[in-house]
Amino acid sequence: MEIVLIHTGGTIGMVPSPDGLVPERGRVERAVEALMPTGARLTTHLFDPLLDSADVGPDDWNRMLDLIDAHPGASFLVTHGTDTMSFTGAALAQALAGRDVRVILCGAMAPLGAGEGARANLTLAVATLIAPGWTGVKCAFAQKIMEAGGLIKHDTRGDDAFRSVPQDPVGPPETRRFDPDRRLAVLALTPGLPASALSGALAALDGAVLRVFGAGTVMHDAEVHAALAGAVAQGKRIRAVSQCEGGGLAPGHYAAGAALWAAGVENGGRETPEAALVKLWLAGGRS
């Protein structure tokens, strides 16, 4: 079997320097090579330069997808920084939906050699890649295998930094690549939010994920409602998700949410903000 390592960067492969942690080429590759079972062949692709995950975006997701397409029949280990791993997990899970592929995302809260977390995560990832009976995109972290499409990073320090929120099944997307020129973002309702700030943000975007209150409510502010309705009327897709990690939205449950749906805001259901953003990206301009 062939295992393809796509090493994008991140803490797992860093070493100390006078300015703080920096990437070191070869560190992750050697660790994964040592974990290869008998008969398995390792192929390695390194990003150059290696990236802090804060710099990972749609161009990089496209590059990962191109590498996956270039190795039919292989299993894939994507090593990645933790800060945006949830976005990459959603991106790969949705872009590869319906494909017979096996991808494991893996990273660590401390570098290889600084405790056992990084090596344990890689060991779990490789063991899962060679195990039969599954397809899809998953994440190996803190002794858990999680569905990558619903990842949330909920802790900035602890080893058990991720959980996965169940997502509704998704079919093959309209497109399997990301247009880096599309202007999309995640926005949030907050008490006292000026309507002018919301409308200004929406004016600069092609679409947005809107994190709304609870099960799907919005403040009783006619100007906020008008800002949302006006953006939708201009053809901008706005997809609502809850600011809560679990439970999702329930349109119609509260009258305080009626203005969202009347404005044409889409119901993101149980989607994480990351999953909703990727859904907008892969749907293109479709309403």
N, C-alpha and C positions, 0 to 999 in steps of 0.2 A: 504494500500500500504506500501511497505517497502522502506525506504531510507537508503542507506548504506553510511556512512561517512568514507572516507579513508583520514585520516589526516597524511600527510607526514612531515609537519613542515612549516617553513617559517615565515615571519614577522607577519602575521595575528595572530599568537598565541604566540607571544613573549612578554616579560616584561623587563623593565630596570634592569640592574645589574651594579656593579662597572666596569665591563669590556665591557659594551655595552649591546645590546639587546640579550636575550637568550630565548629559548623555555620554555614554562610552560605547563605541562600536565593538561588537564581538561579545559583549557580556551576556546578553540574552541568548544569542545564537549558541554559545558554548553550553549554557544551561539546558537548552532544549535538546541539543545534540546528545547530551548525556542521558536524557530520558527516553530516547528512541528505542522502541522494542525491536527485537531481532526480526529482520525482514522488512522493516519500515525504511523508507527513503525520505530524507529531509531535504526540501528545497527552500531556500531562504531568499526573501526579498526585503531589503531595507529601504526605508524612506531616507532620502538624502537632501537636506539634513534631517536628522531625527527631530521629531516635533514634541514640544510640550503640547498636551492635548488642548490647551486653550487656543492653539492655532489650527486645530483640525476643523475642516469645514467641507462644503459640498465638493470642491475639487478633489479633496483627499478621499471622500467616500467614492467618487467616481473611479479614482485610481485603484482603490481596494476592489471594487466590482470588476474592473478590467483584469486585474490579476486573478480573480476567481474564475472569470470566463476563460482565461488563458490556460487553466489547468483542469480540464474536465476530468471528473472522477476522483479528484484529490479531496482530502479533508484539510481544513484551514484553521490555523491558529493565528489570531490577530492580537498582538500585544500592543497595549494602548495605555495612555495616561488616564487617570480616574476622573478628572474634572469634567470631561465631556464624553465619557464612555457611554452614558445613557443616550446621548444624541446619536452616536455612531451605532449603538445597538439597535435603536429604532430605524435608522437609515438602512442598515443592512437587512434587518428582518423584513421590512416592507418591500425594499427593492428586490429581494430574493424570494418573496412569497410565491409559492407554487413551483419553485425550482427544487430539484432533488440534490440539495447541497448540505454539507455539514460544516458549520463555522462555529468556533469557540472564541469569544473575546476573553482576554485575560490581562490583568494588571496587578498592581500592588500598592499598598499605602506606604511601603518602605522598600528601598532597593534590595536586590539580591545581595545576600551577605549581611544584611542588617536585620537579623531575626530570621524566622523560618517562614513568614507569611508568603513572600514572593515565590520561593521554591515550592511550597505546598500548593499554591495556586497553579503554577505551571505543571506540577505533577498531576493534579486533578484534571487539568485541561487536556493533557496528552492521554491520560487514561480514558477520558470520555470520548476523545476523537477516535480511539481504536475500538471502542465498545460498539457492538452492533445494535440495530433496532431503532435508530432515530434519524431524523433530518431536521434542518432548521438552523436557527442562529441562537446560540446560548452564551451564557457568561459563567466562567469558573472563578469563584471568589469566596474566600473564607469558608472552605469546605462545603460550599453549596454550588449546585448547578441551577442557574436561573434562566428563564426566558428573557432574551436580550431585548425583545421588542417593548417590554414594559419596565425597563430598568429605571430606578431612581437612586441617586446618590444621596443618602440621608445623614451621613456623618463625615465630617472633614478630618477626623483624627483616628477613629477606631478602625481596627482591622476588618470588622464586619460592617463595611461602609455602604453596602448596597442591599436593596430589596427589589423585588419585581412585582409590579401591580398587574393583575390579570387583565388582558386586553381581549376585546372581541376579535374573532378570526377576521383576517383580511385576505382578499383575493389578489391575483396578479395586478400590479399597478398599471396606470395608463402609460407610464414611462418608467424605465429602470435606471435612468440616470438623472442627475441633479443639475439644473441650470444655475450656475453660480451668479448669474446676473439678476435673478429674481430677488426682489427685496421683501423678505419675510422676517417676522420677529415674534417674540412672545411678549405680550403686554399684560398688565394686571390691573384690575379694579382695586382701588384703595379708598377708604373713607375720605371724603373731601377732595377727591381727584377733580381738578378743573377740567371742564369739558374742552377748553381750548388746548390743553396738553394732550388729551386723547385725540382730538381732531388733527392736531399738528403731527402727532406720531403717525396716524393713519394716512395723512397726506403724503408722507415720505415712503410709504410702503405699498407693495402690490397686494398684500394680504397679511393677516395676523392671526395668531392664537390669542384668545382673550381669557385670562384666568379670572373667573367670576366667583362670587361668593357661594359657599355651601353647595346645595343641590341645584343651583342655577338661579341666582338672584342678582339684581342690579339696583343701585340706589335710585330713588324716585327723583330724578333730575332730568327735566325735559331736554336740556341742552346736551347732556350725555346721550340720551336716547336719539336725539337728532344727529349727533356725530356718528353714531353707529349706523343708523339708517342711511345717512348721506353717503358713507363710505361704501356700503353694500350696493346702493343705487349706482355708484360709479363703477361697479364690477369688481370691487375688492372683496375677496372671500375672508370672512371673519369666523373662526371656529372656536366655540366656547368649551372650556374645560374647567373643572372645579379646582379651587385652591387647596382642597383637601386631597390627601394621597389616595384615599379609598372611597368607594361608594359611587362615584361618578355623578352625573347630572340626572335630574328627573323633571323634564319640562312639564309644566302644568301643575306641579305639586304646590308651588307658591305663586300667589298673584304677583309678588315682587319680581318674578322672572318674566312676566308676560311681555314686557317691553323688548327683551332680548329677541324673542322669537318673532315678534311683530316687525322688528327691524330687519329680519332676514339673517340673523346670526345663526350659524350652524350648531347643531348639538353634537359635541364631541364625546358624549357618553362617558365611558370609563377611561378614555384615553389620557395618558400622561401628557404634559405640555410638549415633551420631546416627540412623542408619537404623533400628536396632532400637527406639529410643525412639519414633520416629515410627510404626513399625509397631504398637506397643502402643497408641498414641494413636488411630490410625485403625481399630483393630480393636474399639474399645469394650471391653466386658466379656467378649467372646467368648473361650472357652478353646480 
